[in-house]
Amino acid sequence: MARSKQLVLLAGLLVAGTVGGLAAQFARDVTAFIIIDLLQGVVWAVAAVVVLRRPDQRPELVLILATAVLVRLIALPAPVFLSDDINRYIWDGRVQAAGINPYRYIPTDPELEALRDAEIFPNINRNNYARTIYPPVAQMLFLAANRFGETALAVKLVFVAVEAVGIGALLSLLRTAGRPPEHILLYAWHPLPIWEIAGSGHVDAAVVTFTTLALAAAVSGRRVWSAMALAAAALVKFFPLVLAPALWRPARSNLGDWRWPVALIAVIIAAYLPYIGVGPRVLGFLPGYVAEENLRSGNGFWLLDVARHVMPIPLAAYLGLAVSVVAGLSIGALSRGPGPARSILPRATALGTAALFFASPHYPWYFVWLVALLTAAPWWPAWWLPLAAVLLYCGRETGNAPSWVGFTLYGGFVILCIFDVVGRAVSHKRSGARRGIDWAI
């Protein structure tokens, strides 16, 4: 079968799965949705193999992008079911539109009584004890979305538009890196961004876009723009800050290098200035969230929690391990030679993957930006994380995912990493043996 026909068939299956996933959400059937999402992941994997293994065929970019648009349009009407974060987005936008600092009050404070309604306010998570947790750039996006309406659909449309900019930046990045543009399928057809952005309206769309803009700017040599975009990404959610060592190359001979950290810090300071009037409260619910997710005790970290079933391990030891690994990857990125600019991409993927693994998020949408990183620089074991992340919804009703979910998601990733390391070692040994034979001959 010609590749074009294969992609048409797979596009049809992806669309059918999106319709089924939408129906499962309206039926409030989490199990059915998870199964459908996993099947969509299989369709995505087959399509990825088709595109990656046959680069000499005629590109089907129009089909890929049209399908991406269609599945997002289908997902847009999804109810507020898998996550209610969007209610907090709408509320924060409303509070700012009223001229009030969103970090100042919790939703139930009497000062915000005039802003309460019967639809959004009662459905805000942690509305009686938590201030907003979202950093300044996210807050600016919530305010911008408020101008289009105080509905879930309005917020989703804004974030899908933001994501579209990110997809455009990914296309530009692929071209700069010398890869076929149809490889955009790796992101555009992946079920995780479809459901978490178009379906649930998560602000992670902006993380994808700003991170991709930072990578594209770095690869094309626009270093200051790279720093500014990375700062914006980190001020939506803090995770992308871990990519800084991959994007910044300190060298005395390059005046742009000292400008890179200056630009990063300047954007962070400028973004916080409009909200700094509340003092330390500008961090919002972040300290409380760390405790609520069992990160302060260490039990919220999958690897540490598993290890503690064997022996008592202090949190400091685990954090030391995580910092050591990330620091090693960072030193490797900072000390890289004068190779091609696109060598930035695999280092960024390694740093992002390591940070997510050690942090072991409890929610699927935290892995959306990893899909963008892997599209820019694929590493096959890491694809397991965003594909299996939907299993975290198994704990939606109880608030705690079953232990098998962590073993499947994070343990599965570890197993695939071992296979990858062994495979590389065997391949290296065989190539070394062949070189020895050639030398002997």
Secondary structure, DSSP 8 states (H G I E B T S, - for coil): --HHHHHHHHHHHHHHHHHHHHHHHHTT-HHHHHHHHHHHHHHHHHHHHHHHH-TTS---HHHHHHHHHHHHHHHTT--S-S--HHHHHHHHHHHHHTT--TTT--TTSGGGGGG--SSSGGG-TTTTT------HHHHHHHHHHHTT-SSHHHHHHHHHHHHHHHHHHHHHHHHHTT--GGGGHHHHT-HHHIIIIIIT--THHHHHHHHHHHHHHHHTT-HHHHHHHHHHHHTTSSGGGGGHHHH----TT-HHHHHHHHHHHHHHHHHHGGGGGGGGGGGTTHHHHHHHTTTTTSTTSHHHHHHTTTS---HHHHHHHHHHHHHHHHHHHHT--S--GGGHHHHHHHHHHHHHHHH--SSGGGGHHHHHHHHHS--GGGGHHHHHGGGGGGGTTTSS--HHHHIIIIIHHHHHHHHHHHHHHHHHHHHHHHHHHHHH-
